[in-house]
Amino acid sequence: MLTNVFSNWAADVLAGLTLLVLGFLGRRLRRRAASPAGGDPVAPPAAANGVRIYTLLGARASDGQPVHLPSSRPAGTVVTWTGPGGAERFELTDGVLPDGTYAADRTALCRRR
């Protein structure tokens, strides 16, 4: 009689533990699927005195690093940047990049082919 009680108890405990593990794994997989590939999204930096940091898309400094431009101008403004390859024009946008900076896209007249 004691053997039956113990074996029934063990089966119930194992079933309960199995359900707990499956629930934990399912919740973890759902969280991973819901989050972006790079983890949590980066919020845009708070504009100090209306200044945003823009990344000039496709432009590289002489050391090969991306170019960042602080500006208080509104989106849609066209700015000129003089780099190693000469002067290029970029349009400031409201698009936020994964690093939290705003995107500045080359204007159609200056796109390289």
C-alpha positions in Angstrom: 0.0 0.0 0.0 2.8 2.4 0.8 4.5 1.5 -2.5 1.4 2.5 -4.4 1.1 5.9 -2.6 4.8 6.6 -3.3 4.7 5.6 -7.0 1.5 7.7 -7.6 3.1 10.6 -5.8 6.3 10.3 -7.8 4.4 10.2 -11.1 2.4 13.3 -10.1 5.5 15.2 -9.1 7.3 14.3 -12.3 4.3 15.4 -14.4 4.1 18.7 -12.5 7.8 19.4 -13.0 7.6 18.5 -16.7 4.7 21.0 -17.1 6.7 23.7 -15.3 9.7 23.2 -17.4 7.7 23.2 -20.7 5.9 26.4 -19.6 9.2 28.1 -18.8 10.7 27.2 -22.1 7.6 28.2 -24.0 7.5 31.6 -22.3 11.2 32.1 -23.0 10.9 31.3 -26.7 7.9 33.7 -27.0 9.9 36.5 -25.4 12.9 35.9 -27.7 10.7 35.8 -30.8 9.0 39.1 -29.8 12.2 41.0 -29.2 14.1 42.6 -32.1 17.2 40.7 -33.4 19.5 43.1 -31.7 17.8 42.9 -28.3 15.9 45.8 -26.9 15.5 48.8 -29.3 17.5 51.9 -28.5 15.5 55.0 -27.8 16.6 58.1 -29.6 18.9 60.3 -27.5 17.2 63.1 -25.7 17.7 66.3 -27.6 19.8 68.7 -25.5 18.7 72.2 -26.5 17.1 70.7 -29.7 20.4 69.2 -30.9 20.2 65.7 -32.6 23.1 63.5 -33.5 22.9 62.4 -37.2 24.8 59.6 -38.8 25.7 60.4 -42.4 24.7 57.3 -44.3 27.4 56.0 -46.6 30.0 58.6 -45.5 33.2 57.6 -43.8 35.8 59.8 -42.1 39.5 59.5 -43.2 40.0 56.8 -40.4 37.1 54.7 -41.8 34.6 55.4 -39.0 31.0 56.6 -39.7 30.5 60.3 -39.6 28.3 61.8 -36.9 27.0 65.3 -37.2 25.3 67.2 -34.4 22.6 69.6 -35.7 19.6 71.5 -34.4 18.1 71.9 -37.8 14.7 70.2 -38.5 14.3 67.0 -40.6 14.2 67.7 -44.3 17.1 70.2 -44.2 19.9 69.5 -46.6 23.4 69.9 -45.2 26.8 69.8 -46.9 29.7 67.7 -45.5 33.2 67.9 -46.9 35.1 64.7 -46.4 38.0 62.9 -48.0 36.1 62.3 -51.2 35.0 65.9 -51.6 31.7 67.7 -50.7 28.5 65.7 -50.3 25.0 66.8 -49.6 22.8 64.9 -47.0 19.2 65.3 -46.1 18.4 65.1 -42.3 15.6 62.7 -41.5 13.5 61.6 -38.5 14.6 58.0 -39.0 16.3 56.5 -35.9 19.1 54.0 -36.4 19.8 51.1 -34.1 22.6 53.0 -32.3 20.1 55.7 -31.3 21.3 58.4 -33.8 19.2 59.9 -36.5 19.8 59.1 -40.2 21.0 61.7 -42.7 20.6 60.3 -46.3 22.6 61.4 -49.3 20.4 63.6 -51.6 19.5 62.2 -55.0 21.9 64.6 -56.8 24.9 63.3 -54.9 24.3 59.5 -54.8 27.3 57.5 -56.0 26.8 55.0 -58.7 
